[in-house]
Amino acid sequence: MVEHCISTFHKNQKEMMYRIYVTDALKDLIEVQVAKGGGDIKYRRFYDFIKEKPEKEQAEEQPEETAEDIIARIKNNMIDMGK
């Protein structure tokens, strides 16, 4: 059972590496052709899409607000509501 899991994992890794290779090659070909025509286009890599962190993880990386920051934000909101 463990051997099957490891084998499946390696198979999936090879498939993913192939997909990344092919999409990178196509991306580069498109960018070169567009540049030949005088244009400028930049696409994100397929790898960047699949390795992108979920928003929840990104939010956790941001520093927490201090009490002073919260008070200042509330004051600004109250000032804006009074206008």
HUPEZI-V439771 format. One record per pair of residues at least 4 apart in sequence whose ideal C-beta (glycine too) atoms are under 7 Angstrom apart, sorted by the first residue. I is the first residue (numbers start at 1). J is the second residue. Records with the same first field share a line. If there is no record, write none. Layout:
I = J + J
This chain:
1 = 5
2 = 6
3 = 7
4 = 8
5 = 9
6 = 10
7 = 11
8 = 12
9 = 13
10 = 14
11 = 15
12 = 16
13 = 17
14 = 18
15 = 19
16 = 20
17 = 21
18 = 22
19 = 23 + 46
20 = 24 + 46 + 47
21 = 25
22 = 26
23 = 27 + 46
24 = 28 + 45
25 = 29
26 = 30
27 = 31 + 43 + 45
28 = 32
29 = 33
30 = 34 + 43
31 = 35 + 41 + 42
32 = 36
33 = 37
34 = 39 + 41
35 = 39 + 40
44 = 48 + 49
46 = 50
47 = 51
48 = 52
53 = 57 + 58
55 = 59
56 = 60
57 = 61
65 = 69 + 70
67 = 71
68 = 72
69 = 73
70 = 74
71 = 75
72 = 76
73 = 77
74 = 78
75 = 79
76 = 80
77 = 81
78 = 82
